[in-house]
Amino acid sequence: MKKEVEQLIWTPSPAEIAAESAWIASQVNEIGPARLKELAKQARIVKRNAYQPYSKYPVGAALLTESGNVYSSCNAEAVSYTETDHAEKSAITRAISSGEARIFGRKFIRAIAVSHEGESGPCGGCRQRLAEHADNCLVLDVNPDGKIIKITSLKILFPYAFTPSHLGK
């Protein structure tokens, strides 16, 4: 029984992790460190506008699209919590409402910077929303001062995601 279970265990292979690390480095070089720092700065700036009377946890997000445009937003809480707008989701909606999905189709996200306290990535729901509009993208973890503390990818944060690609989209 133990051998059968061991055969079912899945984790990314060292080769897959190395390939993803190389992809991240290539995207950082292609977009450019200065542009990524500006994205981080925009996430920090918009975080100041967060409406977070209940959690006291402000979050700002800045999204870089394939067109080169940046869309930023912050979290906006509701007393019910389930109706709270997350910064990442709101930035994606701003990009969609500005025509990014119409122009570029489903996959229009290149990178997202998220500014908040502590070290973490987007929540599971926001990861799913990112996967809706990018098979992969850079994810920057930005501290409250606007400094990039980590750069990773959606595939690292969400390696076994169900995406529109599974449905042929």
C-alpha positions as CSV (number, residue, x, y, z in Angstrom):
1,M,0.0,0.0,0.0
2,K,2.8,2.4,0.9
3,K,4.4,2.1,-2.6
4,E,1.0,2.7,-4.3
5,V,0.5,5.9,-2.3
6,E,4.1,7.1,-3.0
7,Q,3.4,6.7,-6.8
8,L,0.4,9.1,-6.4
9,I,2.3,11.9,-4.7
10,W,2.9,14.8,-7.0
11,T,5.3,17.8,-6.5
12,P,7.0,19.9,-9.1
13,S,10.2,18.2,-10.2
14,P,13.6,19.9,-9.7
15,A,13.7,20.4,-13.5
16,E,10.3,22.1,-13.5
17,I,11.3,24.3,-10.6
18,A,14.6,25.2,-12.4
19,A,12.7,26.0,-15.6
20,E,10.2,28.2,-13.8
21,S,13.1,30.0,-12.0
22,A,14.7,30.6,-15.5
23,W,11.3,31.9,-16.7
24,I,11.0,34.3,-13.8
25,A,14.6,35.7,-14.4
26,S,13.8,36.1,-18.1
27,Q,10.7,38.1,-17.4
28,V,12.4,40.3,-14.8
29,N,15.1,41.1,-17.5
30,E,12.5,41.6,-20.2
31,I,10.3,43.9,-18.2
32,G,13.3,45.5,-16.5
33,P,14.1,46.1,-12.8
34,A,13.2,49.8,-13.1
35,R,9.7,49.0,-14.4
36,L,9.2,46.4,-11.7
37,K,10.3,48.9,-9.0
38,E,7.8,51.4,-10.4
39,L,5.0,48.8,-10.3
40,A,6.0,48.2,-6.6
41,K,5.8,51.9,-5.9
42,Q,2.3,52.1,-7.5
43,A,1.1,49.2,-5.2
44,R,2.5,51.0,-2.2
45,I,0.9,54.3,-3.1
46,V,-2.6,52.9,-3.8
47,K,-2.5,50.9,-0.5
48,R,-2.8,54.3,1.3
49,N,-6.4,54.5,-0.1
50,A,-7.5,51.1,1.3
51,Y,-10.8,51.0,3.1
52,Q,-10.1,48.5,5.9
53,P,-12.0,49.5,9.0
54,Y,-12.4,45.9,10.2
55,S,-9.2,44.1,9.6
56,K,-6.9,47.1,9.7
57,Y,-4.9,45.3,6.9
58,P,-4.4,47.6,4.0
59,V,-3.4,46.0,0.7
60,G,-2.5,47.7,-2.6
61,A,-2.0,46.0,-6.0
62,A,-0.6,47.2,-9.3
63,L,-1.0,45.1,-12.4
64,L,1.2,45.3,-15.5
65,T,-0.6,44.2,-18.7
66,E,0.6,43.0,-22.1
67,S,-0.1,46.5,-23.4
68,G,2.3,48.0,-20.9
69,N,-0.4,49.7,-19.0
70,V,-0.6,49.7,-15.2
71,Y,-3.8,49.3,-13.3
72,S,-3.8,49.7,-9.5
73,S,-6.4,49.3,-6.8
74,C,-6.7,48.6,-3.0
75,N,-8.8,46.4,-0.8
76,A,-12.2,47.8,0.2
77,E,-13.8,45.9,3.0
78,A,-17.5,45.3,3.7
79,V,-18.7,44.3,7.2
80,S,-19.8,40.9,5.8
81,Y,-16.1,40.2,4.7
82,T,-17.4,38.0,1.9
83,E,-18.3,41.1,-0.1
84,T,-14.8,42.6,0.4
85,D,-13.0,43.7,-2.7
86,H,-9.4,42.4,-2.8
87,A,-6.8,44.7,-4.2
88,E,-5.7,42.2,-6.8
89,K,-9.2,41.4,-8.0
90,S,-10.1,45.1,-8.2
91,A,-7.0,45.9,-10.3
92,I,-7.9,43.1,-12.7
93,T,-11.4,44.4,-13.0
94,R,-10.0,47.9,-13.7
95,A,-7.9,46.4,-16.5
96,I,-10.9,44.6,-18.0
97,S,-13.1,47.7,-17.8
98,S,-10.4,49.6,-19.7
99,G,-10.5,47.1,-22.5
100,E,-7.4,44.9,-21.9
101,A,-9.3,41.7,-22.2
102,R,-11.1,42.9,-25.4
103,I,-7.8,43.9,-27.0
104,F,-5.5,41.0,-25.8
105,G,-8.1,38.3,-25.1
106,R,-8.1,36.3,-21.9
107,K,-4.3,36.4,-21.3
108,F,-3.4,40.1,-20.6
109,I,-1.6,40.0,-17.3
110,R,2.3,40.1,-17.3
111,A,3.0,41.0,-13.6
112,I,1.3,42.0,-10.4
113,A,2.9,43.8,-7.4
114,V,1.1,43.4,-4.0
115,S,2.0,45.7,-1.1
116,H,1.0,44.8,2.5
117,E,2.4,43.9,5.9
118,G,4.3,40.7,6.3
119,E,5.3,38.2,3.7
120,S,2.7,36.4,1.7
121,G,1.2,36.1,-1.8
122,P,-2.3,36.7,-3.1
123,C,-5.0,34.7,-1.5
124,G,-6.4,31.6,-3.2
125,G,-9.3,33.4,-4.8
126,C,-7.0,36.1,-6.2
127,R,-4.6,33.4,-7.5
128,Q,-7.6,31.8,-9.3
129,R,-8.5,35.2,-10.7
130,L,-5.0,35.8,-11.9
131,A,-5.0,32.3,-13.6
132,E,-8.1,33.4,-15.5
133,H,-6.2,36.1,-17.2
134,A,-2.6,34.7,-17.3
135,D,-1.4,31.2,-17.6
136,N,1.6,32.6,-15.8
137,C,2.8,36.0,-14.6
138,L,5.3,37.5,-12.2
139,V,4.1,38.1,-8.7
140,L,6.0,40.7,-6.6
141,D,5.7,40.7,-2.8
142,V,6.2,44.4,-1.8
143,N,6.7,45.6,1.7
144,P,4.8,48.7,3.1
145,D,7.8,50.9,2.1
146,G,7.4,49.9,-1.5
147,K,10.5,47.6,-1.6
148,I,10.3,44.4,-3.5
149,I,11.0,41.6,-1.1
150,K,10.3,38.6,-3.3
151,I,9.6,37.9,-6.9
152,T,8.0,34.6,-7.9
153,S,5.4,33.4,-10.5
154,L,1.8,32.4,-10.5
155,K,2.9,28.8,-11.5
156,I,5.0,28.6,-8.3
157,L,2.2,29.9,-6.1
158,F,-0.5,27.9,-7.9
159,P,1.2,24.9,-9.6
160,Y,-1.8,22.7,-10.1
161,A,-4.4,25.3,-11.1
162,F,-7.5,24.7,-13.1
163,T,-7.4,27.3,-15.8
164,P,-9.4,28.2,-18.9
165,S,-6.7,26.4,-20.9
166,H,-8.2,23.1,-19.5
167,L,-11.4,24.1,-21.3
168,G,-9.6,24.9,-24.5
169,K,-9.7,28.7,-24.0
